[in-house]
Amino acid sequence: MIETPSSPSQLSDFDISESLAPSRENKAAVTTKVTFDGLLKEPLLLKEDLKDGCGGQLWPAGMVLAKYLLCRHATDLSDKSIVELGAGGGLVGLAIARACRLEKRIYITDQEPMFSLMEANIELNNLTPNATAAILNWGEPIPSQVPSKPDVILAADCVYFEPAFPLLITTLQDLLGPNSVCYFCFKRRRRADLRFMKMAKKAFDMEEIRDDPGAESYNRENIFLYTIRAKRSGPKKQ
Ligand SMILES: C[S@@+](CC[C@H](N)C(=O)[O-])C[C@H]1O[C@@H](n2cnc3c(N)ncnc32)[C@H](O)[C@@H]1O
């Protein structure tokens, strides 16, 4: 397993927008209430704790992706099988589990250090019947409990560590069936991040989502939303 940088100090050039995610001057564990500007009637409670990795806080792309899905897809996600990759504390997947009347349980996945935080947040929100936390390391076989070709894959802010780029591509190739769609929210921080987009555009059909009214504001922060689908001509293994 390739170790990805887990402590925020290793990610010194992360530039978190104050307007999109709360600042964390004090890095002690906190519980944050999130309504996504009132889109959730009952707020989501998110325990944030950076002690086990960078996924332990809210990231701007996660806020953007969750808001977009709540605005545009709250109804059509209800009968879908859904897997979230690099879920951190579970912000995106749990927002969906809270707002959409999901007929199938959603799988929020990340590396082992994030597992207890994902579980804690599922419990905190009484979402145990609707959401399951699972360990899914990119580039490794998909665990048997996770749906193998889900209808929907969610991924927010998963591009930041170059050695993990091919692993994420492999996992997307493994998960994307002919009818799957991945909603992918990307924050460009460094030139290297564009290499991921180049690899992804070669491997998949990628389309920028342009029907989101909030796009103008988050595009200015170098955050972009895409759909990713398997190439119609058949995916090329890299
Ligand atoms: C910047 S955080 C984003 C968290 C969350 N999606 C959000 O938007 O708030 C990136 C997440 O990707 C996860 N991650 C990094 N490398 C991974 C790998 N090789 N396999 C699985 N998850 C990984 C990290 O543990 C972390 O939780």
The ligand as a Gaussian input file, in Angstrom:
#p B3LYP/6-31G(d) Opt

LIG

0 1
 C       -8.309000      15.877000       1.105000
 S       -9.088000      14.511000       1.825000
 C      -10.748000      14.691000       1.241000
 C      -11.770000      14.106000       2.184000
 C      -13.217000      14.242000       1.766000
 N      -13.481000      13.612000       0.492000
 C      -13.636000      15.702000       1.697000
 O      -13.783000      16.220000       0.582000
 O      -13.812000      16.311000       2.761000
 C       -8.502000      13.128000       0.817000
 C       -8.916000      11.771000       1.330000
 O       -8.400000      10.764000       0.439000
 C       -7.968000       9.660000       1.210000
 N       -6.943000       8.898000       0.479000
 C       -5.710000       9.323000       0.111000
 N       -5.022000       8.344000      -0.483000
 C       -5.832000       7.253000      -0.481000
 C       -5.656000       5.906000      -0.955000
 N       -4.518000       5.513000      -1.528000
 N       -6.697000       5.047000      -0.803000
 C       -7.851000       5.472000      -0.232000
 N       -8.070000       6.728000       0.248000
 C       -7.059000       7.601000       0.120000
 C       -7.381000      10.312000       2.466000
 O       -7.297000       9.395000       3.552000
 C       -8.353000      11.458000       2.713000
 O       -9.389000      11.106000       3.580000

